[in-house]
Amino acid sequence: MRYLKEPVIVLARDLLPSDTAGLDPQFVLGLATEQGGPTSHTAILARQLGIPAIVGVHGLLEKIADFAGKEKATLVLDARNGEVLIEPDTTTIQHYQQAAVDYRQQQEQLQELRGLAATTPDGTTLEIAANIGRPRDAQPAVAAGAGGVGLFRTEFLFLDRETAPSEEEQVEAYSTVLQEFAGKTVIVRTLDIGGDKSVPYLSLPREDNPFLGVRGIRLCLAPPYQHIFRTQVRALLLAAQLNVASLWIMFPMICDLRELRQAKSFIAETEAQLLQEGKLTAPVLPGLRLGIMLETPASAWLIDQLAKEADFFSIGTNDLAQYTLASDRMNANLAELHRPFHPAVMRTIAHIIQTARKLQRWIGMCGEMAGNPRASAFLLGLGINELSMEAGSFNAVKQVIRNTTTAQARELVERVLAAESSAEIEEMLS
């Protein structure tokens, strides 16, 4: 797919996150896969690239096989409604061509909000930040109006290559992002390998259930892989010497205080090494903030304990929903449970945000829900500080915030938390 010379729609049984990250939006107009769920990393990355995507399309390849002998086949990919139409008639094509024109006009109108803050009519402002995966994502995010970086997925620096990036490579990558966001906050998530993100050169052992296995902070603190984590932490601390942006370091997959304390100790040990080597001329940790991604039910319900050690929290709704509902986010057969507004997930999110605010801890969200404008008023009503998303969602979310008072948002929260089903909540938020 790296050698495409004309626009196509990509159809596949599945794509690895590393495959998706390498797609060129200039030539890939859309993609559809038989496997995966709406919050799989393949779907997330496609949205970040601005590529319409549908995942979990049963029987897709079997249906397209009838057209395999043709040099070209005409497809319509309707990502809004989750439909792939093969060889549609002229009337249908014209309908979707007009829908595409209408969508582009709507997006152009939303551009008027690019330079405006996400401030409610009664004066409450939410921070709107960007989710990025590579340094090259930083400048477009700034241009789109990002107020900072709410999630830098550093694992994508490690994918699609034969060896881990060196300390020097990583220093350059982190420094580039910090410079692009000078004077703002950049939240860097430490290496989150595992689940559906594999790194061949690490030779990770096969696990029967990788999403419940050695991933995130568990992998980074495991002795066989600590050297990878050490290099990353060294690079982050060295980049922090620039002091051009506020660097916050976020640990993924934390379940309890033991893991958080181990991670913080690892950071402190690494800083001591750099000071001893003379690579750091002065401590940088006093100027950094260390926090965690809340994505496990354990961390959600231990938030009062974790707040003793964490400077901030950010909610990862994709894994939080997966673990709360015992529902594999990669399994297309569980689509009903993958609906974004399950009552159990909404109540868990409410508990997290309300508890964080009581404990005077900054609380953001960097999962897919943060960029869904249907959820914006609900999250506003709970008192969240920041929403981080792919750049294409900024203006739609701002539009909702700028047209919703805090009183209206709080009233919506009460109704949502009393709802009995996802369908009921979806209707409230439509």
Stockholm file with secondary structure:
# STOCKHOLM 1.0

chainA/1-430         MRYLKEPVIVLARDLLPSDTAGLDPQFVLGLATEQGGPTSHTAILARQLGIPAIVGVHGLLEKIADFAGKEKATLVLDARNGEVLIEPDTTTIQHYQQAAVDYRQQQEQLQELRGLAATTPDGTTLEIAANIGRPRDAQPAVAAGAGGVGLFRTEFLFLDRETAPSEEEQVEAYSTVLQEFAGKTVIVRTLDIGGDKSVPYLSLPREDNPFLGVRGIRLCLAPPYQHIFRTQVRALLLAAQLNVASLWIMFPMICDLRELRQAKSFIAETEAQLLQEGKLTAPVLPGLRLGIMLETPASAWLIDQLAKEADFFSIGTNDLAQYTLASDRMNANLAELHRPFHPAVMRTIAHIIQTARKLQRWIGMCGEMAGNPRASAFLLGLGINELSMEAGSFNAVKQVIRNTTTAQARELVERVLAAESSAEIEEMLS
#=GR chainA/1-430 SS CTTCCSCEEEEESCCCHHHHHTCCTTTEEEEEESSCCTTSHHHHHHHHHTCCEECCCTTHHHHHGGGTTSSCCCEEEETTTTEEEESCCHHHHHHHHHHHHHHHHHHHHHGGGTTSCEECTTSCEEEEEEEESSGGGHHHHHHTTCSEEEEEEGGGGTSSSSSCCCHHHHHHHHHHHHHHTTTSEEEEECCCCBTTBCCGGGCCCCCSSGGGSSCTHHHHHSGGGHHHHHHHHHHHHHHHTTCSSEEEEEESSCCSHHHHHHHHHHHHHHHHHHHHHTSCSSCCGGGCEEEEEECSHHHHHTHHHHTTTCSEEEECHHHHHHHHTTCCTTCGGGTTTTCTTCHHHHHHHHHHHHHHHHTTCEEEECSGGGGCHHHHHHHHHHTCSEEEECGGGHHHHHHHHHTCCHHHHHHHHHHHHTCCSHHHHHHHHC
#=GC SS_cons         CTTCCSCEEEEESCCCHHHHHTCCTTTEEEEEESSCCTTSHHHHHHHHHTCCEECCCTTHHHHHGGGTTSSCCCEEEETTTTEEEESCCHHHHHHHHHHHHHHHHHHHHHGGGTTSCEECTTSCEEEEEEEESSGGGHHHHHHTTCSEEEEEEGGGGTSSSSSCCCHHHHHHHHHHHHHHTTTSEEEEECCCCBTTBCCGGGCCCCCSSGGGSSCTHHHHHSGGGHHHHHHHHHHHHHHHTTCSSEEEEEESSCCSHHHHHHHHHHHHHHHHHHHHHTSCSSCCGGGCEEEEEECSHHHHHTHHHHTTTCSEEEECHHHHHHHHTTCCTTCGGGTTTTCTTCHHHHHHHHHHHHHHHHTTCEEEECSGGGGCHHHHHHHHHHTCSEEEECGGGHHHHHHHHHTCCHHHHHHHHHHHHTCCSHHHHHHHHC
//
